[in-house]
Every structure is written in structure tokens, then in C-alpha cells.
Amino acid sequence: MSFVPHTPEDRKEMLEAIGAESVEELFQVIPDSVRFPELNLPPTLSEMEANRKLNQLAAKNVNTAASPSFLGAGIYNHYSPATVYQILWRGEYHTAYTPYQPEVAQGTLQVIYEFQSMIAALTNMDVSNASLYDGATALAEGALLAVNPRKKRTKVVVAGTVHPHYLAVLNTYTTGLDVEVVELPIPADTLSNDPAAFDEHLDDSTACLIVQYPNFFGRIEDLQAVSDKAHKAGARFMVSVYPLALGLLPPPGDFDADIVTGEGQSLGVPQSLGGPVVGILAAKQDLVRQLPGRLAGMSSDEEGKRGFVLALQTREQHIRREKATSNICTNQGLLALAATVYLSSVGPTGLRKIAEMCYQNAHYLADQISALDGFDVVGTGEFFNEFAVRTPVSVNEVNRHLQQAGIIGGYDLSKVDSSLENTMLICATEMNNREQIDQLISELGKVA
């Protein structure tokens, strides 16, 4: 059976239209050396031999299953219970499509509803949507949710301690729109924003003020002071969260946040080389009709039985285009399922224990690093499970040494700002035991 859709007659008609006699003539402009290169391919392998070869190649990769990892910066090495994968790979979910028809999609719709409920409870917000692509798009969508051209509030003020990749996506989103994005500089000495730094940027045109919690450098900032300043100016207060940290830290809703976004990868979603992951977006009730994406709701049928439906769909595919709030096309259903099963598996008590382990491991690590000659922990105030360290040599040199010792090191912060040269962002989670931490300290001591 041929999978080429064009018949000889089709090809003849197309060639005549462009003035070529044959397909060969069409490609004559390409040199022979490029058209017919010497591929020098290895001999063919059987399936068994190919599988062995691929495993040998894969073994060259450094991975968190075989090597202790202290790399965070937005994607974190957390444990995912076996129940997550057991449910995730069921065919009913793994092949599920958008639940347009509730009569055949009750399982998917209930998962979405439970996900929304858990995110709302975790963040202490009124409502959550069905998820977005990742933390970066969630932040950008949240910012646009706050923008109100009718009230001439089109300025978005962003703390310098927000993840730089999130800022990049926000700038891409707002390109061509009548939206001004004001980025505060990175406070290189403290790595934590002084609430007074926002004052000069808050006025009648400010739509929202965005901070991260904990921030990109792991520091825990004074959300209440920033929230008060935003609301005094009539702006929305928006927080991008690390959701697992909310097992230990007060939720943004406690600080009167209007919009909460975040990256849900820490909730049972594997690192997967940086994606796919799952974005979180929750808000106050008055913003529910402007939320992007979709929301699942619980209702009852004619017999009074509980059922789930898509309650609000603000996509241009479902309503008049001019009424649509976003053209972001779907939610990360499978990854939202992973987060839902994870939260159900660990429960509130388990989530707090995991967050405490992350906190304690990171603080033990920071204390040990501070005692090393040539290494200094950078920043002031509390931090969760991530912190910056000034190194005696370049971060690349440190990481090369750690890799030779079988350890995945931290993130080079000079990629973010030149003022942070020789500064590494180090993370510790529940996956790092005392032996691994002591091994890292030993190797850093050799570098010093």
C-alpha cells in the first residue's frame, strides 16, 4: 500500500504549473554532493542488537537516578510515588482527548475537577483553571488576566527575582500589545526584593505586581508588604509559586493575592529533560469569567446523580472570538492527572513532611558550604530548598569537577546576570540524603 498521496497525474500537473519537465529537473539546482552524499552508515542491526546499542549510548548520559543532583532553577528532582505512574499509564487517561462530550468523559472531567479543587485549596484561592502548559505560560496568562485596557491599567511590574525564563515568555506574550512590562533589577547582594523598591513603579496605570514565592534564588520574600503596596495603588497582586513549598509555607491567599500561578512539576511530574510539565493558575472569584483555558464543574443529571461538565470555556473555539480571553488551546491533562494523583497519595501531612525534608536538607547543606574556605552563601532572609553560593573559581569549573565525581552540580547564575559571575544556585530536595550531601561537601572542599 502506497502512502504517497500524489498520483502520477497530480505530479505531472504540478510540474507543468512550475515549468519543470521532471522531478529530477526540479532538484538539479542542488549540487550532486549534497543530493547524493556518502552516508557511511554502520551495518544493519537486528532488533536485539539495536536495543543493546541504544542502551549503551543511553548509559553515557548523566541522570538523577544514578547520580546525586543538586540542580534546581525551576525543574526539581522530587520523588514520585508508584501510584502516580500506575494511574498515569492507564489507557483510559493516556489516550484521552479533550472532554467535549461529558457523557463519555466523566473520568477525565472528574480528574480536572479534583485538580482544580486541590490547587485552590493548596493556594487558598477561590478558583483554579484546568491547568496550562507550564509555569512560564501560566505567569504570562496571569499577567494578561490582570491587564484592563478599559480602565487604562496596562503596566505590569515584575520583581527582578522572578524566574528569567518566565520573564522572557511574558515579554514574548506582550509583544505587539499595548502592555508595558517593567522589570526591576536583580538585587545582587540580597537576592530578595525590598518592598520599597516597587514604590516608584506603582501608579494609576499599574495592572499588576508580580513576585515569586519562594523566588528564583530560593529566598522567601515579604508577601504581605508587597501585597499591601499593590492594592493601595489599585493594582492586582500576583504570585508565582513553587507549589510543593506550600506544604510548609503560608499560601499566597493568606496574603490577599488576586492571582496565583506556578509550575506544578514538583507535584509528581518527572523532570523529563525540562518538560512536558504543568502550569497552575488560580484566582479570586471576581476573575473567574476571564480565566484562560477551561474549568470543569460538578453538577447532577436528571436522576440526581453527580456528574462533571466543562463549566466555563473562554477559548475562541467555543465562544465568539472577540469574547475569548486567550487562545491557549488546552490544558496539560496527563500532567494535571499526575499532580492530582500525587497530592491524593501524599495527602496534607505527607506534603508537609516532604517540604520539611527539603527545607532541612537545604539548610544543612548551606551550613556545611558556609564552613568551606572560598565558598559563601549569598543573600539575606529565609530560603526554602534553594540558595546561591559564591564559588572560588568559575561555576563551569566547579561543575566539571563534580561531574567527574558523579555529582550533578548547580545552576550557573552568570547566565542570568553578569553581576552573579562565580555564583551557583544549589538545590536540595527530599531525594538528597545526608550521605549525598556530605559527598558534595567533600568534593567542593577539593575545589577550594
N, C-alpha and C positions, 0 to 999 in steps of 0.2 A: 504494500500500500504506500503510495506516494504522499508525503506531507508537504510537497511544494504546491501552493495553491494556483500558480500560474500555468495555464495551458500553453502549448506552442503558439497558438493563435494569439493569446494575450501578449506573449513576449514579442512576437512579430509586430503587433500593433504599437507596442511601447517603443520598440527600436525605430520604427518608421516615424514616430512622433518626435524623436530626438535626432533623427537623421543619421542613424548608425546602421550598417549592414548586418552586423552580428554582435553577439555578446563579447566575443574576443576583441573586436574593434573598439568596443566601449572601454575596455581596460588597457588599451595599448599605450595610453599616456603614463601608465605606471611602469617603471623600469623592470626588466626581467629579473634582476637580482632581488627585487622586493616581491615581485609576483610569485616567483618560484624559488624561495630561499632554501638553503640546505638546513633542514631541521635537526639532523643529527640526533634523532630520538633513540632512547635506550631500547633494548629488546622488549618485546611484549611479555607481560607477566600474567600468570593465572590469577584468579580472584584471591586465592590464599596467599600467593606471593605479594600481590599488590597490598593486601591488608597488612602483611608483615612490614613491608616497606613504609607504608604510611605511619604505622606505629613507631617505627624507628625515627622518622622525621619529627613526629609529634613529641617524642621524648626529649628533643633538643630544646623545646620551649620551657621557659620558667613559668611555673603556675603555683597558685596558692595551696593546692592540695599537697604539693611536695616540698614547698619552700615557705618558711615563715614570712608573712607580708606585713609591712608597716606603711603601706601606701594607701592613702585615702583620697582626699581632694575631690570628693563628690561621688565616688563609687567605692563601696566599702565591703570588706571581707567579713561577712556575718554567716552564722550557721543557719541552714535551712532544714527544718525537721523533715523526716522521711514522708510524713503525711502530705506535705506540700506537693512533692513530685507524684505521689500515689494518686492524688486527685487531679493534678495538672495534666497528666498524660492520658486521662480517660478520653475516649474518642468523642463522647458527647460534648466535651468542652474544647478539646484540642482542635476540632474541625468546625466548631460553631461559627456561624456568621452573624451579622447584625440582627438583633432580635426584633425585627419589624412585626412579626406575627406572634403575639403573646400566647396564642393557643398552642403553639409548638415550641416555645422558647421559655417556659417557666423556670427551668433550671438556671439558664443564663441570666434572666431578669432578676431572679432572687439573689444570685451572687452579686450582681451590680447593686441591688438594694442594700444587701448586707455590707458591702464595701463602703457605700456612701454613709451608712449608719455608723460604722466603725471609725471612719475618718472624721465625721462630725463629732463623735464622742472624744476621740483622741485629741483633736484640736480645740474642743469646746466651742465649736461654731454651730450655727443654725442648720446649715445645709451644705452638702457636698455634691459635686457632679460625679459622673461615672468614670472619671479619670481622664488624663491627657497623655501625650506622648512621653514626656519626661519632665524633669524639674525645670529645665530651661524654658520650654514652650509654656509650661504652666505659669511661670513668672511673667512671661510676656503677655499671655492671655489675661492674667490677673490685672496687670497694669492697664491694659486696654479696657478692662471691665470698669476701672475707676475713672477713666477719661470721660468727660462730659462736655462736648463742644457747645451744647446749648447753654450751659452755664459758664462757658469760656474757661473751663478748668482743663487745660491741655498740657500742663507741665508735670513731668514725672521726676521726682527726686530720688536718687538711689545712693545708698551708703557705699562707700568705697570698699567695704568689707563683704560685699555680695560676690558670689562666685563669678569670676571674669567671663566664663563661658555663658552664664546666664545673661550677663550684661551684653555680650556680643549678639545673642539671639534677640534680646529686647531691642537693640539698635537696628537689627535687620527687620524686625516686625514693624517698627515705626518709620522706616524709610519711606518717604513719599506721603506720609500722613502729617497732618497739622498737629504734631505732638513734639514737644521739646523734652529731651531726656537730659537731666543734669546729673552727672556722676561726681560724687565727692571724691577727693583724693584718698589714697590709702594712708591711714595713719601708721607710718612705718615703725614708729617707736613703740606704740601701744598695741597696734593691731586690733584696736577696739575704738568705736566711734564715741566722741564726746557729744552728748545730745545738743550742746550749744552750737556745734558745727552746722546744724541744719537750719538755724535761725534765719540766716540771710537769704535762704532759698525758698522759704515758705511765705506765700502771699496769696492773693485772691485768684491767681491763675493755677495754683498747685492742685493737681488732681489726686495725687497720692504720694506717700513717702514710703520707700521700700527698704527694709532691713532683712538680714538673715539671722537665723536663730537655731543653734549656735552659728556664728558667722563662718566665712570661708576659712579663716585661720583657727577655728575651733573655739574662739572666745565667746563668752556669754555676755551680751550687752544689756543695758538697762532699757528694757522694752517699755516700761511704764512711762518714763520720762519722754521718750520719743513719741509714744502714742499720744500723750497729752499735748505735745507741741503740734503734731499733725492735726488733731481735732480742733485745737484752738484756732488754727488757720483755716478750718473748714475743709480740710483735705481728708482723704481716706488713709487709714494706716494699714499697710500690707506687710506681711511677714512670710518669708520663705523658710520653711522648717526642714530639719533633719528628723523625720518622724520617730525613729527609734529613741532619740534623746528625750522625747516627750514621756517615755516611761519613767523618767526621773525628774525632768524639769516641768514647771508650770506651763500649761498650754497657752498659746497666743490669745485665745478667747478671754483668758483671765486678765489680759492687758487691754481689753476692748479693741482687739484687731477687727478690721472690717473685712479683710480678705486674707486668706492663708493659702499659700501654695507650697509645693515641696516635691522632692524626689523620693518616691516610695521604694527605691531599690533595696534599702536596708531592711524592708519587711519581707524577707524570704525570697527575694528575687536574686538569682545568681549574677555575678559580675559580668560574665559573657563578653569580655573584652570591651566593656563600656556600653553595652546595650544588646537587645532592647530592654528598656526599663519602663517605669510607670510614673506619670505625673499626677500630682494631687492638687485639687483646687476646691476650697471651701470658703463660705462667705456668710455674711449676715442675711437674714430673711429678706430684707428690702431689695437685695440684689438678685434674688432667685430668678427672675424673668430675664435677666441679662447674662446669666451664666452661659459660657460656651459649651458646646458638646451636647450632652443629653443627661437626663435624670430619670431614674426608674422610681416608680411609686408603687405603693401597696393599695389594693382595692379589694372588692369582693364581687363574685359573679351573681347570676340570678338566683342561685341556690344558697347564697350567703357564704360560700367557701372563699377562703383567702386566695387572692391572685395578684400577680405582679404585671405591670404595664410600663411602657415608656410614657412618663407623665408630661415631661417638657422636652421639646426638641427644637433648639434655636438655630438649627442649621438651615442653610439656604435650600437644601434638598427637600425640606419638609414644609417651609413656610415661604411667604413672599420674600424675594431676595433682599429688598430694602429693609425688611424687618429682622433679618438674620443678624446675630451678634458675632458670629465667627464662621469661617469656612473650614475650621479644623474638622476633619472628616469623621473621626471615630474615636473611640476610647481604646485603651490598651487592655482589652478584655481578658486575655490569658494571664497577663501580668497582674492585673487587678485581682484575678482569681487567686493567684499565688499569695498576694498580700492578705487577702481575706482568710485563706486557709491558715496562713502563718499566724495572724492575730488571733484566730479562733483556737489554734493549737497552744500557743504560749499563754494566752489569757493576760489579764491585767497584772497579776502577780509575777508571772514569768517575764513579761515585758520589763517590769521594774528591775527584776534581778539581772536581766541581760544588760540593761542600761547601767546599773551599778557596777557590773563587771567591767564594762567599757571604761567607765569613769575611773575606777580604782586602778586598772591596768595602766591607763594613760598617765595617771598621776605618779604611780610607782616608777614608770619609765622616765618621766620628766625629772623626778628627784635624782635618779641614777645618772642621767645625762648631765644634769647641773653639776655633778661632782667630778666630771671629767675635765681635764685640762684642755682648753681651747674650744670647748663647747658651751654655749649659753642659750638658755630658753628665752625667747623673745616675746614680749607682750606683757600686758598687765591685766589683772582681773581673773576671774574664774574661767576655766575651759572645760570642755566635756571630754572627748576622747581624741582630740587632735590639737597639736600645738606646733609652733615654729621654733626651729633651733638654728642658731648661727654656728657655722662649721669652720674649722681652722683652714680647710682647703676647699676647693670647688665642690659643689654638690655632685657633679658628674664623677669626680674622683672618688668621693665617698661611696657613691652607689656602685661604681665599678668594683671597689674593694668588697663591698657587701655581697655583690652578685657572685664573686669568686668564692665567697664563703657560704653560698647557698641561701642568701637572705635577700628579699625584695625590700629595697630602701624606700625613702620618702620622696616627696614631690619637690622639684627644683623651683623655688619661688621667684628666681630671677626671670622665669618665663612670664611672670605676671607683672613685675615691676623691677626696673634696673636697680632701685634702691635696696632691693632684697637679695642682692648678689651674695653668694655663700650662705644662703638661708634655706633650710629644708623644712617642709611640712611633714611631720611624722604623726602617724595614727596608730592607735592600739584598740583592738576590739576584744570581745569575749573569746575570739579564736586564738589570741596570743597568750600562752601560759607563761608562768614565771621562768621556765627553762629557756623559752624562746627569747624573752626579754633580756635575760642575763647574757644569752649568746650575742644579742645585738650590742649590748653594752661592752662586752669583751672585744668585739670587732671594732667598734667605734674607738675604744681605747688604743687599739693598734694604729688606727689612722692618726690619732692625736700624737 
